[in-house]
Amino acid sequence: MKSKKILLLAAASLFTLCSLSTVQAQLKVPAASPAQTTKQSFALGDITLEYSRPAIKGRTIFGDLVPYDKVWRTGANATSKITFSTDVKLEGKEVKAGTYGLFTIPGKTSWEVMLSKDLNLGANVGDYKKENEVVRVQVKPTTLPYKVETFTINIADIQPNSAVLEIMWDKTRVPVAITADIDQTIVKNIEASLASDKPAYFEAASYYYDTNKDLKQALGWVTKATEQNPKAFWVMLLKARIELKLKEKASAIASAEKTVALATEAKNGDYVKMANDLIASAKK
């Protein structure tokens, strides 16, 4: 009887220990440096950022927590990564499509930004190998008028073939120019589309307008696009914008007035406002 009682006590103790272990294993608390994944459409592909975001928490950052003139993992925890789905240029230097580790060497007046094939260094930057680099560029940091509490990597100033990689923490912003040679590809795609059964006149005109190419040609295409879809207020607004850029103000006003009518019928106040703003600009 006594031995049976001992066995029961042992079993109960084991159950309690297992239950505590399960509770501990399930306990979740906020990460000190939360992980962030950002995917940004750019040019004819995407840029994806994967990194962890430490906070200032009252500390002195650059020159102290992050020493000057030493390799920094550019974030916290695992290696910060950047993925380009298509070929790009970083500060004019070619980078093939792929995933790279993002490392930097902060300095008082300039930073070095490196992309490396090494994706697993994490905090072990003492083992950083220059021979694994695919590119290294030197850029100038700028001082922000405000404080960025949480470390941030961002893609900003996005244009059809250019953008800026921003590294920001505390009052420091480090801009890195990204460009993509897509013009020839898009022009070939436009030619192929226009030769097809369903020519993309609106998209072709939009690209020519955005990149300041042959605006007369763009006007011809957008006019055909309005004929394809007479109630498309967004197409009519593009026509007005192209005409205004060509300094054909009377035509631009007429097209913008048509946009107002079409957008009003469609109950789209945003396009009504944009068209009225264009009319006001054309009348100056």
C-alpha positions as CSV (number, residue, x, y, z in Angstrom):
1,M,0.0,0.0,0.0
2,K,2.8,2.3,0.9
3,S,4.7,1.7,-2.3
4,K,1.5,2.4,-4.3
5,K,1.1,5.7,-2.5
6,I,4.8,6.6,-3.3
7,L,4.2,5.8,-7.0
8,L,1.1,8.0,-7.1
9,L,3.0,10.9,-5.5
10,A,5.8,10.5,-8.0
11,A,3.4,10.4,-10.9
12,A,1.7,13.6,-9.6
13,S,5.0,15.3,-9.2
14,L,6.1,14.3,-12.7
15,F,2.7,15.6,-14.1
16,T,3.2,19.0,-12.3
17,L,6.8,19.3,-13.7
18,C,5.6,18.5,-17.2
19,S,2.7,21.0,-16.9
20,L,5.1,23.8,-15.7
21,S,7.5,23.0,-18.5
22,T,4.7,23.2,-21.1
23,V,3.6,26.6,-19.6
24,Q,7.2,27.9,-19.8
25,A,7.6,26.7,-23.3
26,Q,4.5,28.5,-24.4
27,L,5.4,31.8,-22.7
28,K,5.8,34.6,-25.3
29,V,7.1,38.1,-24.6
30,P,7.8,41.0,-27.0
31,A,11.1,40.8,-28.8
32,A,13.7,43.4,-27.7
33,S,14.5,43.9,-31.4
34,P,11.4,42.9,-33.4
35,A,11.8,41.3,-36.8
36,Q,10.6,43.3,-39.9
37,T,10.0,42.2,-43.5
38,T,9.3,44.8,-46.1
39,K,8.5,44.1,-49.8
40,Q,8.5,47.1,-52.2
41,S,7.7,46.9,-55.8
42,F,10.4,48.7,-57.8
43,A,11.1,49.0,-61.6
44,L,10.1,45.7,-63.1
45,G,10.5,43.7,-59.9
46,D,10.7,43.9,-56.1
47,I,13.0,44.8,-53.3
48,T,12.6,42.8,-50.0
49,L,14.2,43.8,-46.7
50,E,14.5,41.4,-43.8
51,Y,16.0,42.8,-40.6
52,S,15.6,43.3,-36.8
53,R,14.8,46.7,-35.2
54,P,16.6,47.7,-32.0
55,A,15.5,50.8,-30.1
56,I,17.6,53.6,-28.7
57,K,16.3,53.3,-25.1
58,G,18.2,56.3,-23.9
59,R,21.5,55.0,-25.3
60,T,24.1,56.9,-27.3
61,I,24.1,55.1,-30.7
62,F,26.7,56.0,-33.3
63,G,30.2,56.3,-31.9
64,D,29.2,54.3,-28.8
65,L,26.8,51.4,-29.1
66,V,27.6,51.3,-32.8
67,P,31.3,52.1,-33.0
68,Y,32.7,54.2,-35.9
69,D,35.0,52.6,-38.5
70,K,34.0,49.0,-37.7
71,V,31.8,46.5,-39.5
72,W,28.3,46.7,-38.2
73,R,25.6,44.1,-38.9
74,T,23.2,47.0,-39.6
75,G,20.5,46.0,-37.2
76,A,20.3,43.3,-34.6
77,N,19.9,39.5,-34.2
78,A,20.3,37.7,-37.6
79,T,22.1,39.2,-40.6
80,S,20.0,42.0,-42.2
81,K,19.2,40.9,-45.8
82,I,18.1,42.6,-49.0
83,T,16.7,40.8,-52.0
84,F,16.5,42.2,-55.5
85,S,14.3,40.2,-57.9
86,T,16.0,41.8,-60.9
87,D,19.4,43.3,-61.6
88,V,19.9,46.8,-60.2
89,K,22.7,49.3,-59.6
90,L,23.8,50.5,-56.1
91,E,25.3,54.0,-56.4
92,G,26.0,53.1,-60.0
93,K,27.6,49.7,-59.3
94,E,26.0,46.6,-60.8
95,V,24.3,44.1,-58.5
96,K,22.8,40.9,-59.9
97,A,19.4,39.7,-58.8
98,G,19.7,37.8,-55.5
99,T,19.7,37.9,-51.7
100,Y,22.6,39.6,-49.9
101,G,23.7,40.4,-46.4
102,L,23.6,44.1,-45.7
103,F,26.6,45.4,-43.7
104,T,27.9,48.8,-43.1
105,I,30.9,50.6,-41.7
106,P,29.6,53.8,-40.0
107,G,31.8,56.9,-39.9
108,K,31.5,60.4,-38.7
109,T,31.4,62.0,-42.2
110,S,30.9,59.0,-44.5
111,W,29.6,55.4,-44.4
112,E,30.6,52.3,-46.4
113,V,27.7,50.1,-47.4
114,M,28.4,46.5,-48.4
115,L,26.4,43.7,-49.9
116,S,27.8,40.3,-49.0
117,K,27.1,36.7,-50.1
118,D,27.4,35.8,-46.4
119,L,23.9,35.6,-44.9
120,N,24.7,33.9,-41.6
121,L,27.2,36.1,-39.7
122,G,24.7,37.6,-37.4
123,A,26.6,39.3,-34.5
124,N,29.9,37.6,-35.5
125,V,31.1,40.5,-37.6
126,G,34.6,39.8,-36.5
127,D,34.5,37.0,-39.1
128,Y,33.4,39.3,-41.8
129,K,35.3,38.5,-45.1
130,K,35.8,41.1,-47.7
131,E,36.1,38.5,-50.4
132,N,32.4,37.6,-50.0
133,E,31.4,41.1,-50.9
134,V,29.5,41.7,-54.2
135,V,29.6,45.5,-53.9
136,R,30.9,48.2,-51.6
137,V,29.9,51.9,-51.9
138,Q,30.7,55.0,-49.9
139,V,27.9,57.4,-49.1
140,K,27.4,60.6,-47.0
141,P,25.1,60.5,-43.9
142,T,22.7,63.3,-43.3
143,T,21.4,64.6,-39.9
144,L,17.6,64.4,-39.4
145,P,15.7,67.2,-37.7
146,Y,14.0,64.5,-35.5
147,K,14.9,61.3,-33.7
148,V,14.1,57.9,-35.1
149,E,13.7,55.8,-31.9
150,T,13.5,52.4,-33.7
151,F,16.1,51.4,-36.2
152,T,14.6,51.5,-39.7
153,I,15.6,50.5,-43.2
154,N,13.3,51.8,-45.8
155,I,12.9,52.2,-49.6
156,A,12.0,55.8,-50.4
157,D,11.7,58.3,-53.3
158,I,10.5,55.6,-55.6
159,Q,10.5,56.5,-59.3
160,P,10.0,54.2,-62.3
161,N,13.7,53.5,-62.5
162,S,15.2,54.8,-59.3
163,A,14.7,54.7,-55.5
164,V,16.7,55.3,-52.3
165,L,17.6,52.8,-49.7
166,E,17.4,54.6,-46.3
167,I,19.2,53.4,-43.2
168,M,17.9,55.5,-40.3
169,W,18.4,55.5,-36.5
170,D,18.6,58.2,-33.9
171,K,19.2,61.4,-35.9
172,T,21.2,59.8,-38.7
173,R,19.9,59.0,-42.2
174,V,22.1,57.1,-44.7
175,P,20.8,57.3,-48.3
176,V,22.0,54.8,-50.9
177,A,20.9,55.3,-54.5
178,I,19.3,52.3,-56.3
179,T,18.7,52.5,-60.1
180,A,17.5,50.0,-62.7
181,D,18.2,50.0,-66.4
182,I,14.7,49.2,-67.5
183,D,14.0,51.7,-70.3
184,Q,15.0,49.5,-73.3
185,T,13.0,46.6,-71.9
186,I,9.9,48.7,-71.4
187,V,10.2,50.3,-74.8
188,K,10.4,46.8,-76.4
189,N,7.4,45.7,-74.3
190,I,5.5,48.7,-75.5
191,E,6.3,48.0,-79.1
192,A,5.2,44.4,-78.7
193,S,2.0,45.4,-77.0
194,L,1.1,48.0,-79.7
195,A,1.6,45.3,-82.3
196,S,-0.8,43.0,-80.5
197,D,-4.6,42.6,-80.7
198,K,-5.0,44.4,-77.4
199,P,-2.6,47.4,-77.4
200,A,-1.9,48.9,-74.0
201,Y,-2.3,52.5,-75.1
202,F,-2.9,53.9,-71.6
203,E,0.2,52.2,-70.0
204,A,2.4,53.2,-73.0
205,A,1.3,56.8,-72.7
206,S,1.7,56.8,-68.9
207,Y,5.3,55.6,-69.2
208,Y,6.2,58.2,-71.8
209,Y,4.6,60.9,-69.7
210,D,6.4,59.8,-66.5
211,T,9.8,59.6,-68.2
212,N,9.5,62.7,-70.4
213,K,9.8,60.8,-73.7
214,D,8.1,61.8,-76.9
215,L,5.0,63.6,-75.5
216,K,3.4,63.9,-79.0
217,Q,3.5,60.2,-79.3
218,A,2.1,59.8,-75.8
219,L,-0.8,62.1,-76.7
220,G,-1.6,60.0,-79.7
221,W,-1.7,56.8,-77.6
222,V,-3.7,58.3,-74.7
223,T,-6.2,59.7,-77.3
224,K,-6.7,56.1,-78.6
225,A,-7.0,54.9,-75.0
226,T,-9.9,57.4,-74.4
227,E,-11.6,56.0,-77.6
228,Q,-11.2,52.5,-76.2
229,N,-12.8,53.4,-72.9
230,P,-14.7,56.7,-73.2
231,K,-15.9,56.7,-69.5
232,A,-12.4,56.1,-68.0
233,F,-11.9,59.4,-66.1
234,W,-8.3,58.4,-65.2
235,V,-7.4,58.1,-68.8
236,M,-8.9,61.5,-69.6
237,L,-6.9,63.0,-66.8
238,L,-3.7,61.6,-68.2
239,K,-4.7,63.2,-71.5
240,A,-5.1,66.5,-69.8
241,R,-1.7,66.2,-68.1
242,I,0.1,65.4,-71.3
243,E,-1.6,68.3,-73.0
244,L,-0.6,70.6,-70.2
245,K,3.0,69.4,-70.4
246,L,2.9,70.1,-74.1
247,K,1.7,73.6,-73.2
248,E,-1.6,73.0,-75.0
249,K,-3.5,74.8,-72.2
250,A,-6.9,75.1,-73.9
251,S,-6.9,71.4,-74.8
252,A,-5.7,70.5,-71.3
253,I,-8.6,72.5,-69.7
254,A,-11.1,70.9,-72.1
255,S,-9.9,67.4,-71.2
256,A,-9.8,68.2,-67.5
257,E,-13.4,69.4,-67.6
258,K,-14.4,66.1,-69.3
259,T,-12.6,64.4,-66.4
260,V,-14.6,66.3,-63.9
261,A,-17.8,65.3,-65.6
262,L,-16.9,61.6,-65.8
263,A,-15.4,61.4,-62.3
264,T,-18.5,63.2,-60.9
265,E,-20.7,60.6,-62.6
266,A,-18.6,57.8,-61.2
267,K,-18.7,59.5,-57.7
268,N,-14.9,59.7,-57.5
269,G,-14.1,62.9,-55.6
270,D,-10.3,62.4,-55.8
271,Y,-10.2,62.7,-59.6
272,V,-12.7,65.6,-59.5
273,K,-10.2,67.4,-57.3
274,M,-7.1,66.5,-59.3
275,A,-8.9,67.7,-62.5
276,N,-10.0,70.9,-61.0
277,D,-6.4,71.5,-59.7
278,L,-5.1,71.0,-63.2
279,I,-7.6,73.5,-64.6
280,A,-6.5,76.1,-62.0
281,S,-2.9,75.4,-62.9
282,A,-3.6,75.7,-66.7
283,K,-5.3,79.1,-66.2
284,K,-2.4,80.7,-64.5
